[in-house]
Amino acid sequence: MPEPALVTPRFTTGEPTIDAHFVRAALAGAVRLGHDPVPLLQTARIPPLLPGDDRARVTPEQFTALVRAVRRTTRDEFLALGTAPSRPGTFAMMCHACVGCPDLGAAVDRAVRFYGLFPGGPALALEHGADEAVFTVRNDLRRLPEGRFLAECALVIWHRLASWLIGRRIALRWAEFAYPAPPYAAEYGRMFGCPVRFGARRTGVGLARHWLSAPLLRDEAGLTDLLRRAPADLLRRRDYGTTVTEQVRGALAAALREDRRPARLPEATETAARLAVSPATLRRRLAAEGTSYRRVKDQVRRDAALSSLAVGREPTTELAVRLGFSETTAFHRAFRRWTGTTPGTYRRQPPPPTPTPTSP
């Protein structure tokens, strides 16, 4: 992660922050191997005590940096969460094997067969139905909490890589998981951008079968660029916007990006007009997705605040104004409600450790 800028930067965010559970899950394999989690967290500019607070969250940038740090430390693309390690470069070779396929169906079949050559990873499968295809994780990784995280990562990375290969966002019909709903179940709808079910007989995602006939549009040059940031960036990349919640979030995040002090977030009636629906319809659709306009607005403010505090030196008073709070004390109260701590404590984290030179 880059050092904080010496000038007050212009922060923009449309991405939700990430629950502390996923931070703990990403660290679990390294901790089990005996690695100290504190340097890994510091490398990602995450306060060492943060993962212990269930209310805490991190930015996508912090989470991406953490995943990269764990991969480097464990030398395992599965983050030491599988029953056997996945050597660095395995994912890249799978991508190279797939990019020359004529269509997405052939690419996914090849990816499934590729990972089937290696023990200890998520056993993937592609099931073909009359009008629906189902991509599943078939083995017992899902039975343990850290194994569940690896299975979820496999689904997220597959979906986003597949969308990248065809140059279009694949609309998932559903995602389901073979375990009970966890306390942080609301996170999954934002991860997959579709209805989510728990306590199912399998772990997988469903999509319309026609997506499998989509031609691949990417080449080796584009893949090389993707692999510089993958697979960690694929975990954080968000290309949804199809749910009403995501459309509202986008409108509110755009308002925060406007050069206006204090920020003026649009009211529900204004956003409803922008989406060409009535306010009542907007409220009803948000409720059907398990949220409300007020809750989404609160989350957008929270995520923008965390992004600013994680990477910049924007004074708290200016941040409060930028987010539309009438006074700094109101911002402090909101921040404590969001995270259980104060903005100053959240920002007060040590710089990343300086790597120790090693002999070639």
Buried (B, 14 or more C-beta within 10 A) or exposed (E): BEEBEEEEEEBEBBBBBBBBBBBBBBBBBBBEEEBEBEBBBBBBBBBBEBBEEEEBBBBBBBBBBBBBBBBEBBEBBBBBBBEEBBEEEBBBEBBBBBBBBEBBBBBBBBBBEBBEEBEBBBBBBBEEEEEBBBBBBBBEBBEBBBBBBBBBBBBBBBBBBBBBBBEBBBEBEBBBBBBEEBEEEBBBBBBBBBBBEBEBEBBBBBBEBEBBEBEBEBEEEBBEEBBEEBBBBBBBBBEBEEBBBBBBBBBBBBBBBEEEEEBEBBEBEBBBBBBEBEBEEBBEBBEEBEBBBEBBBBBBBBBBBBBBBBBBEBEBEEBBBBBBBEEBEEBBEBBBEBBBBBBEBBBEBEEBEEEEEEEE
